[in-house]
Structure formats: structure tokens, C-alpha cells
Amino acid sequence: MQIFEEWESEIRAYCRAAPTVFKTASNARQTDESGKTFIDFFAGAGVLNFGHNNPKMKQALIEYIQSDGVAHSLDMYTTAKRTFIQKFVDTILKPREMDYRLQFVGPTGTNAVEAALKLARRVTGRENIVAFHHAFHGMTLGALAATTNAHFRNAAGVPLNHVTHQSFGCETPCPGCQLGCGMGSLERMRALYSNSSSGLPKPAAFLVETIQAEGGVRVASAEWLKGVQDLAHELGALFIVDDIQAGCGRTGPYFSFEGMGLDPDIITLAKGIGGFGTPMAMNLNKPEHDKHWAPGEHTGTFRGQDLSFVAGTVALGYFDDPAFMADTQRKGKIIAQALEQIAAKYPGCSVRGRGMMQAIDFGDGNRSKAIATACFERGLLAAVCGSRGQVIKLIPPLTIPDEDLNEGLALFAEAVASQMETKS
Ligand SMILES: Cc1ncc(COP(=O)(O)O)c(C=O)c1O
């Protein structure tokens, strides 16, 4: 590991919590250079929804490369891109009666958020965005202005403005949180943005995660989300759902907000959409908003990643099968039940999540970091999140076999016990 420590930037982070050199990976398992195998409950921070080295995608990629398929194309037309767009329209949009234009952006979530904010400002002619306490939307300056965590914001070096943060609509309040989250935030926002003497300008958009994943797996209620959408439209603002981590099947259905009566103006997608871990980010813009873009106004050299289109097309195939989405719900219940059993043993712990994004809030960042280390030592990869790192989020690949899921949950219970029972 010396070469990394000697030559790589101080900025490196996840490798400090998982200090080994990984060599190979298959579905929900990663193996390091010493031959030790880890069950992966982290899945590349939600990128690897279909597992490491997904065999169907691997095959499609090998065939594509061997046939000299175009690998990089900016936003020129390619066969791979056409196939991806057709598949997305047929599998995702048409069955849901959704009409959107697909905007490919530089292949990171933060770039998708940047583009969404620009478009909302263009459409409304307004500057201010409403985002929410504990939000995470990315690291570039526009998206970072919407992100709340002080550690990340402090790195900006310039004022992060044109965003106002309001209380989120948690389904169940997080222990110790005094930020006024819940349904009450709606009326407060209505008053703030409707009263011309509040000192707050009318917003261009409300930017919301249905589940604040990095913020500590804080789950918004469907009622609150609908209320935010209605308020946005009452105020002439856009309703943007950032589905970068919770979308692409993570909670069961393709979009995290399905069945909630929502009709976002813009949906941001990234992480899992490229399928193989191949990078892609894409916004879905309502056509009436999309027409406000002029050609080439938001570019990005890597917005035409054809290997991502190839693997991403295979990934979309999973959503032709309702059984796949039902299985995500089933596995999500297995995780939630296991976590409830663990949390029941230790006062002050609580479980939150939906589908295959489940978490325990330990209320104490030092404790959860020690548990994540104990997981690593036992051969399980799991990462902390939340403003103080007090939450451990479990997001295994959706394709994880039951045996690995159960083994990983047993390792997790053991790791928790090792820290909670000996160190309290
Ligand atoms: C909801 C959400 N939005 C945006 C981002 C930023 O994505 P990226 O790291 O690819 O820029 C993330 C990353 O975790 C995210 O969870």
C-alpha cells in the first residue's frame, strides 16, 4: 500500500476505512491481493446495483469492444447510444406514461445536479434554489451549495450561495435532530415563500432526495414529497428529484418515488445507470423545460460514454422483469428485519430505510466508525454516513445471493456486538 500513501493525494478517504488492495470482484464479493474475500454491502456507494463484473454486461462489453464499437463519442449519434435510448424509453418511460427528454451530462452525479439547477434557473429566470437540511447533491460549486455537510462545504473556498436550506420531511424523526423535520416544514415553507416580506425570493426550484442517503438514510414521507411538489408549482418553481442514489431500482421500483403520485420536472440519475460501474449521468427533463436549452450550453467531454451505454442497456433489461423489483423488496425486508433485531438489543439505536437501502443510526459517530472497522476486519464492507458519521448504511448489490446477504448480516451483527457489548 506504500505507493498509494507516498504518491496519492491526502484527499483519499474510503481507502482509509478499508486499508487493503482489492484485486478481483464478482457480484457481491471483492477479494484483496492476499486472497481475503469481503462481502460488499457498499456496492461502490450505490453504483454497483447489478454486482461487480456482472456476467451479462461483461459479455456485452467484450462483444462490443471486439466488434470495434465506438467507445467515446461526445454527444454524437452512435449505435450504442440509440440502443440505450430506445431501451430506456421502452422499459422505463413508456410503461410509466412518462414524457421526458434525456440529457446526458459529464458522467458524475454532481454534473447532473449542476445541469438541473442551470435549467431550473433558465426556465424560471430566478436564482434561488430550495434544498434541505442534511442534503447531499455533489461536490462541484453549484451542487455543493445545495449540499449541507460542513466538512464538504468548507473545502469550497468561496461563498456557496443562491441556495436556501429548509427542513426535510422525515417519515420518522431522527433521534436528537432538532431541525424541525416533518410535515410541519411544508406550512413554514409556504409562509416563507408566499409572503413578500419574508425576505426570501421566490425559488427557481425545490431540489429533493426522496431518501437522503449520504445524509444518514433519512426517508421522506410520500405525503411531504407531494406537498413539496404542489408548493413548488404553486410558486411557479420546478420540482427536481435527485434520484442519483435512491433510483435505478435501489428501493425496488426503478424510480424511488413510484406510487407516490409525483411528476417531477427534472429527475437526476447517475451511479447505477451505467450498470457495470461504467460512468454515466443523465437528467430527465420535461419537454417544456428542455426546450429552453440552446445546443451545447452544458457540455462535458465524457457525456458520450458508449461502454456505459452498452452496459446500461443490459442493466435496463432487469426492469423488464417485475420479479426482479419484487425481489429487491423481499431482500430489503430481510435486511430491515435483521437490523431491527440488532437495534432492539441496544438502546438509542434506530433503523431507517426503504428497499435495499437500510441503515442503523447509532447516535454516535465514533461508535459507528468503530463498527465499520470491525466489519472490515470480519470481511464485510459497509460505510458510515450522516452528518457525524453516526449511521451505517447497508446497500449491497441488488443481485446479491441470499447466502451472501445472510452471511453479511451475520457478520454485521457480530461486528456491532463486538463494539456495543464490550465498549459500552
Ligand atoms: C443523492 C446524490 N446526489 C448527487 C451525488 C453526487 O454524485 P457523484 O459523486 O457521482 O458526483 C450523490 C453521491 O453520493 C448522491 O448520493
The ligand as an SDF file (V2000), in Angstrom:
LIG
                    3D

 16 16  0  0  0  0  0  0  0  0999 V2000
  -28.2510   11.9870   -3.9920 C   0  0  0  0  0  0  0  0  0  0  0  0
  -26.9050   12.2560   -4.5870 C   0  0  0  0  0  0  0  0  0  0  0  0
  -26.7690   13.2590   -5.4450 N   0  0  0  0  0  0  0  0  0  0  0  0
  -25.5820   13.5350   -6.0220 C   0  0  0  0  0  0  0  0  0  0  0  0
  -24.4620   12.7820   -5.7200 C   0  0  0  0  0  0  0  0  0  0  0  0
  -23.1450   13.1150   -6.3540 C   0  0  0  0  0  0  0  0  0  0  0  0
  -22.7680   12.1080   -7.2350 O   0  0  0  0  0  0  0  0  0  0  0  0
  -21.2510   11.9890   -7.7330 P   0  0  0  0  0  0  0  0  0  0  0  0
  -20.4300   11.5900   -6.5620 O   0  0  0  0  0  0  0  0  0  0  0  0
  -21.2810   10.9590   -8.8170 O   0  0  0  0  0  0  0  0  0  0  0  0
  -20.8750   13.3350   -8.2370 O   0  0  0  0  0  0  0  0  0  0  0  0
  -24.5680   11.7240   -4.8160 C   0  0  0  0  0  0  0  0  0  0  0  0
  -23.3820   10.9150   -4.4400 C   0  0  0  0  0  0  0  0  0  0  0  0
  -23.3420   10.2100   -3.4650 O   0  0  0  0  0  0  0  0  0  0  0  0
  -25.8300   11.4480   -4.2210 C   0  0  0  0  0  0  0  0  0  0  0  0
  -25.9720   10.4700   -3.3340 O   0  0  0  0  0  0  0  0  0  0  0  0
  1  2  1  0
  2  3  1  0
  2 15  2  0
  3  4  2  0
  4  5  1  0
  5  6  1  0
  5 12  2  0
  6  7  1  0
  7  8  1  0
  8  9  2  0
  8 10  1  0
  8 11  1  0
 12 13  1  0
 12 15  1  0
 13 14  2  0
 15 16  1  0
M  END
$$$$
